[in-house]
Amino acid sequence: MQTLVGWHIEMEFQEDGNRTRAAAMVRLGDGTELRAHGYSTRHHSDSPQLRVGEEVAGARALNDLAMQLLTKAHKEVGQPS
């Protein structure tokens, strides 16, 4: 099996009180950069576990990236080569 291309996704997190923000970016082989954000908010009665907020916010950002990739692919499939 041969690897044709590799993608590296960059993720950054910011914590602000009960709110976690994730920023994701992927650079594709054609030079396109896609960026996405995800958020999570901890309920005031929940114990402070930053890891959980990062996982939820990160998952939401990655989900947004996935939807952007699908949209891009669908557009390219419809274009003549």
C-alpha positions in Angstrom: 0.0 0.0 0.0 1.3 3.4 -1.0 0.6 6.6 0.9 -0.3 9.3 -1.7 -0.7 12.3 0.6 -0.7 13.1 4.3 -2.6 15.8 6.1 -1.7 17.5 9.4 -4.4 19.1 11.4 -3.5 21.8 13.8 -5.7 22.3 16.9 -5.5 25.0 19.5 -7.6 25.4 22.6 -8.5 28.4 24.7 -10.2 28.2 28.1 -12.2 31.0 29.5 -14.0 30.2 32.7 -16.6 27.5 31.9 -16.1 27.9 28.1 -13.6 26.1 25.9 -12.9 27.1 22.3 -11.1 24.9 19.8 -9.7 26.2 16.5 -8.7 23.6 13.8 -6.9 24.1 10.5 -5.9 21.6 7.8 -3.8 22.4 4.7 -4.7 20.2 1.8 -2.4 19.0 -1.0 -3.9 21.5 -3.4 -2.9 24.4 -1.1 -6.4 24.9 0.3 -6.5 25.7 4.0 -9.7 24.9 5.8 -10.4 26.4 9.3 -13.1 25.5 11.8 -14.1 26.3 15.4 -15.9 24.3 18.1 -17.1 25.3 21.5 -18.1 23.7 24.7 -19.6 25.1 27.9 -19.3 23.4 31.2 -22.4 23.6 33.4 -21.6 25.4 36.7 -22.5 22.3 38.7 -20.0 20.1 36.8 -16.6 19.4 38.1 -13.8 21.4 36.3 -12.2 18.9 33.9 -10.5 20.8 31.1 -9.8 17.6 29.2 -13.5 17.0 28.7 -14.1 20.5 27.4 -11.2 20.2 25.0 -12.5 16.9 23.7 -16.0 18.2 23.1 -14.9 21.5 21.5 -12.2 19.6 19.5 -14.8 17.1 18.2 -17.1 19.9 17.2 -14.3 21.7 15.3 -13.2 18.5 13.6 -16.9 17.8 12.6 -17.0 21.2 11.0 -13.8 20.5 9.1 -15.3 17.2 8.0 -18.4 18.9 6.6 -16.2 21.5 4.8 -14.2 18.7 3.2 -17.4 16.9 2.1 -18.7 20.1 0.6 -15.4 20.7 -1.3 -15.3 17.1 -2.6 -18.9 17.3 -3.8 -18.2 20.5 -5.7 -15.1 19.0 -7.3 -16.9 15.8 -8.3 -19.4 18.0 -10.3 -16.7 19.9 -12.2 -15.3 18.6 -15.5 -11.7 17.5 -15.4 
